[in-house]
């Protein structure tokens, strides 16, 4: 009986702590949005539904990397992050956002020219990545389509 009471008390305390932690998490992270949903909101001019004050956790493939400022001190890169979804057996719908990655932390991970011996955490085209960032604005892709711009804070290779 003592074990059951102790177990019940621990479960109650654990549930209370979990609820507090979950509420705090939900107040700072929008874990419900993905690249497809963000792309759809922006294409429908509903980007106001994306909270710029919350962190986004996104994953996808790196379609392109454009290093804008290659110096380590003020490094800046624009990364196109894409995901796709099959419609039937013959058509793939492509969804994308642009990531702005800045600062010395990204310098070695996305050099302007690929080194002979790349580091294991280097990010390159076609890599599957996960990014934590915040919604910044709407930009325009080369094809004229409006695209969400996400300020990337942290990026990890998924491979």
N, C-alpha and C positions, 0 to 999 in steps of 0.2 A: 504494500500500500504506500509506503514511504517513497518508493521509486516512482510510482504513478504520480503522486502529488508533486514531487520534485520535477518530474518530466513536464507536467502541466504548467508549473510555474515558469520553467525555462521556456516553454513554447509561448506562453503569454508574453513574457518579457521580450522574447525574440520577435514576435509578431508586432509588438509596439515599436521596438527599435527599427524593424524593417519598414513599417509605415512611415515613421519619421524620416528615415533615410530616403525612401522612395519619393516622398513629397519634396524633400530638399533637392533630390536629383531632378525631378520633373520641373522644378522651378528654374533650373539653369540649363537643362539639356532638352532639346526637341528630338527625341529618339524615334519619332514617328515619321519623319520626312526622309525620303531617299532621293536619289538623283532624278528618277523618273517623275516623282511627284513635284519636285521643285521645278523641273523643266516644264511640266504641264501647267503649273501655276503661273509661271512667267509668260508662257506662250498665250495664256488666256488673260493676261494683264491683271492677275490676282496676286502679284508678289507681296501685296500688303498683308497677306495671310502668313507670311514667313516672318517670324519674330527675330529681328536683328540682335536682340539682347540675349538670345539663347544659343548655346553651342549645338552644332549639327554634327552627326557622326555619319559619314558617307563612305561608300566603297564603289569601286569601278575600275575601269582600265584606263591607263594613261594613253591618250590618243596623240597628244603632241606636247612638246615642251618648248617654250620660247624664252630664252634667257634674255632679259631686257637690260639688266645691269649686272655684268659678270664679276665685278670686284667684290671680294669677300666682305668688306666692311658694309657695303650698301647693296648687297645681292638682292636681285628681284627677278622672279620668273613667273611666267604665265603658263599654267598647265591645264590642258583640256582633259577633263575626266568624263568618261562615257560609260553608259550601260545600254544594253539592248534587250528587246523582248520580241520573241517570235510571234508573228500573226500567221497562223496556218503553218504550212511547210515551206513557203517560198519567200516570205517577206519578214524583214527584221526592222522594227522601229528603233531608232537611235535616240537616246536621251543624253543630254550633256549639261555640264556646268563648267565654268572656268574657275580655277583656283589661282589666287595671288599668293605666292610664297615669297616671303622676304626675310632677310637677315642672314647673319653668318652661319646659323645652324643648317641652312639649306645649301650653302655654298659647296661643300664637299660631297653632298648627296646628289646634286644635280649640276655637275660642272658643264660649262659651255662646250667643252670638248671631252669626249669620253676618254678616261685614262687607260693606259696599257693594262694595269692591274686595278680594276675598279673595286671599291670597297663593297662589302657584302650588303650594306644598307643603301647602296646607290639606287636612285629611282631613274628608270629609263622608259622610253616609249614601249608600250605593250605590257608593262608591269601591272599587276593587280595591286591596288593600294587601298588603304583605309585612311581617311583624313578626318580630323576634328577641326572645325572652323566655325566662322560666323558669317551670316549673310551680309554682304556689303552693298550690292547694287545690281542693276541690270546693265549688261554691256551688249555689244552687237558682234555677232560672229561674222566671219568673212562672207558667208552666204546671205547676210542681211537679217538673219533670225535673231530675236532677242534671247539672251542667255543670262542666267544668274551668275553673279560673280561672288565667290566665296573667299573670304580671307582665311587662308589655311594657317593653323597654329601648330599642328603636329601631323606628321605623315608616317605611315608604316607600310612596308611591303607586306603583302599577304602571302607571298610565295615562300 
